[in-house]
Amino acid sequence: MTSEMNCNDCADWLHPYLDNELEMEMALRVSQHLVQCPACKSKLAELQTLRDGLRQNAPYYPASELLQRRIMPQAKQKTPSRWIAPAISAAALAASVMLYIATPSSQDMLTEEVVSSHVRSLMEQHLTDVASSDKHTVKPWFAGKIDFSPPVIDLSDKGYPLIGGRLDYIRHQNAAALAYHRNKHIINLFIIPDTAADSPIRTISRRGFNIVSWHKNNMAFEAVSDLNQQELEAFAQMVNQP
Ligand SMILES: [Zn+2]
């Protein structure tokens, strides 16, 4: 299995990727990264737009006689198929770029799922399967129900009391959901097995909720709440670095 590509590596490969100059394996690694990285995907889209713009706006001058004389002998030596091939691969690349732009990333889909689950848990008043502020009650409850060990941290003394835990189903697999509250606000912390490398917290807003995401120890963490961004990020930091 190939190693996970990071954003720095990906940035180095974007130009040759766009030019279709990469070996198959490297091209595959880049596209695998692009599928799950909105930042690099939009970088690629920018490059593509820039390039299209250059192409469309570049002034066209008929080649001078001198230039024609220099190019034509070489052109005649090449077989027609070698001239057609780049055109076809460029079209294929353009199609794949379109696909990347149109397809929501796996992170986008995960965000959608956890926000929906958060809303559902509040609407159905099914916040917890095990209601307890005691981590020594909540953590063992998960044992045997899921095949990974989510960290259960009590943050009562920090102003984020644990309400309890429940089983959830995210990204086609069992996930742990921990409920906390902060004043009148409920926080759902989703913990899902994930092979992505550890990553620092990042916050986005969807449908009126803040979502703070990070990866640690082969788990994806998603904290969802209508709590303000600052306090939700403070919560995430405490869970991430207890
Ligand atoms: Zn990236």
Residues whose N, C-alpha, C, O or C-beta is under 5 A from the ligand:
A	BS01	ZN	N6 C7 C10 C37 C40
